[in-house]
Amino acid sequence: MHPVLFKFDDLITIHTYGFFIALAVLAAIFIARYEAGKLGLDPDKVADACFYVVIAAIVGSRLFYVLTNMEFFMSAPLDVFKIWNGGLVFYGGFIAAAAVLIVFLKFYHLPLGKMADIAAIALPLGHAIGRIGCFSAGCCYGKICHQPWAITFKNPDSLAPLYVQLHPTQLYSSASNFMIFLLIFSFRRFKKYDGQLFWIYFAIYGISRSIIEVFRGDFRGATVFHTFSISQTIGLSSTLIAVIMLIVLGRKN
């Protein structure tokens, strides 16, 4: 709703989107360090891992967005670097971050299962905060909505269509991620094996993201079977994989 948080003359502009992304990163690192101490891991090493993961996530999420909007960026290549205008796809960042994290864990000999469970707590918290930045910028906007909770963007700098009642999909996503965080954070003391929290998170997020995709009104890229968006396809697939892993690991443990 307010794309620009602060502006000092024409020299410094602090975009609300970037502010909340930074806040999301700090919150995720804070909770990751806290959980590392609880699990007997070195908080400093976990914080180092978070640093590399965040960089990979930003690059991967932006690259995924660019690839799904190639026609636009071919005509405006410099816009690739304007991430303050929105355009970070979670699944792209997740894939890149997971690859970098695995390499980091092997190098520092950290346990994959425990680190995955830490990520399952930190990710939804950071994601919930980051989506407020999306809401402020107007990206990831929803379809036309006639419900009482519909929102209308009026700021000319917003990325969403102006003066049209829309589904607040950014807030749907923020609320769902925060609920996932609360669920995983509360359940962590009852987990039966390392990695269980991660696969629970993976399953729940895949479902929630697939549902919210139904209400998205921004360009969703190519479709699968002329029905499912790329994010829906990945979300449903990840849920299936997560359920299978929970069954297999549950039997082993």
N, C-alpha and C positions, 0 to 999 in steps of 0.2 A: 504493500500500500504506500510505502515511503521508500523508494529505491535509494535515495541519498540520505544517510544518517546525519552527517555533518559536512559543511562546506565552508572553508576558510578562504574568502575572496575567490580567486580563480587558480590558486596555487595548490591547495590540498582538498581533495574530495574523498570522504570516507563513505563507501557504499555499504548499505545495510546488509546486503547479501554477503559481502566479504567479512563484515564484522561478525555475523552469526556463524559463518564457516570457521573463523578463527576461534570463536567461543566454543563451538562444537568440538574442535580439535583439543582445546585445553581441557574441556570436561572429560573427554574420552581418555586422555592421557592421565588425568588425575585419578579416575576410577580404575584405570588399568594398573597404575602404581599401587593403589590401595589393595587391589585384589592380589597383586604379585606378592606383597608382604604377607597376606593371609595364607597364600599357598606355598610359602617358603622360597620364593624366587627373588632374585636380585631386582629391586624396583628400578635401579638405574639402567640395567640391561633391557628391561621391559620398556622403559622410556625411550631408549635408543632405538629399539625395534619400532616403536610407535612413530618415531621421526621418519624413518625410511618408509614405513607403511603409508603414512600420510602423503608423502611426496608421490609414491607410486599410485595411490588412490586418486589424487587430483589429476595426474597425467592420464591414467587409465580411464577415468570417468569422462574427462574432456575428449579424449581420443574416440571413445565409443559414441559420444554425442556428435562429434564431427563426422564420423563415418556414416551415421544414420541421417545426416543432413548435408551430404556431399554437394548437392546441387547449389545450395546457398553459399557454402564456403568456397566453392570453386570461383564464384563471382566476387567474393569478398574474403580473400585468404588471410588478411591481417586480423579479421574478426575471430580467428581461431584462438588468439591470445586474450581476448576480452572476456575472461571468465566472470568478471563482475556483472556482466549482463545475463548471468545464468547459463545453464547448459552443462551440467555435470550429471552423468547417468550413473546411478548407484552400482549397477551390476558391472559396468566397465571398470569402475574403481575397485570393486570387490575382487574381481579376477586378477587385476594387476597387483593389488595389495597382498592377496593370498600367495601369489608367486614369489614376491619379494620376501614375504614373511618366512616362507619355507626355506629359502636360501639363507636368510639371517639365522634362523633357528639351527640349521645344520652347522653353520660357521661357529656359533657360540654355544652349541650343544645344549640348547634349551628344550624342554619337553613339549612336543607338539600338542598333546592332548590338553595339558594345563593352559598353554598359551591360547589355544582355540577357545577354551572356556572363558578366559579373560576377554577375548575379543567378542564373545557372545554377549558380554555385559556392557563393554565399552561402546561397541558399534551402535546398538539401538539408541543409547543415550545421546551420542554425538549426532546421529541421524535425526533424532527428534528435534534437536536444537537447530541443526542445519536447515531443516525444512521451513523453519520460521523465516530464515533468510530468503528462501524461495518465495514465500508468501509476500514478503516485503518488496521483492523485485518484480513479482508478477509472473515469474516463469512457472512452468509445470502447472498451468492453470486448468480449470475444469470446464466441462460442457455447460451449456445454458441450464440454469436451475430456477425452478419456480417455488422452491421450498422456503420456509421462513428464515432459514439460516444461510440463504444465498448471499454472496458478497458482490460488490460492484467496485471495480477499479476506476478511479477518476484521475489519478496522477498521470500526466502526459508522458512521464518517463517510464511508466510501467510496461512490462513486456506482454501483459495480458490485454485482451480487447477491452476498450473503455466503455463505460456506461451500459454495460450488459450484466445482468444477474448471472453469476456463475457458481458452480460447485466449488467450495473452498478445498480443493483436493490437496493443497499443500498442508492445510490444517488436519485433514483426514490422516495424511501420512505422518505428520508430527505426533498426533494423538496415538495412532496405532503403534508407532515405534516406542513412545514413552510407556505405553501399556506393556509392550514386549519387554522393555527394560525392567519394569517393576516385577513382571512375572519371573523372568530369568534370575534377577537379583534375589527374589524371595525363595526361589526353588534351589538355589545353588547349594544350600546346606544339606539338601536331601539327595544330591546327585550320587549315583552309585559307581560311576567310573569317569575317568577323564575323557573329555570330548563329548559327553552327553549333553551338556548345556549348548554347545555349538550346534549340534544337529537339531536340537529342539528349536533353537533360534532360527536356523536355516529353514525348517519346515513351516514355522508360523509366519515368518516374514514372507516367504514365497506365496502363501495363501493371501495374506493381507495386501501385498503389492498387486497381485492379480485381480483382486476385487476392486481396489482403488483405480486401477487402469481403466475400468469400465467407465468411470466418470471423468477421465482426463479429456480435455478438449484441444490440447496443443498437438502439433504434428507428432505422430508416433512412429514414423518410419514405415518400413515394409511390414507386411502382415504374413502370418503363417496360416495356410488354408483359408485365406481371405477373412479370417475371424480374429485370430489372436495377434496382439502386438508382440514385438520382440521381447519386451520386458515381461509380458504375460507368459510367453512361452518359456523363458528362462525361469520365471517364478514357479510355474507349475512343475517344470522338470526338476527344479531344485527341491521342491517339496516331496516329490516322489523319491528322489535319491535320499533325502534326509530320513524319510520314513523307513526305507529299506535299511539304511545304516543303523537306525535306532533298533530295529528288529534284530539285525545280525549281531550288533554289539551287546544288546540286551541279553541275548541267548548266551553269548560268551562270558558275560559277567553275572 
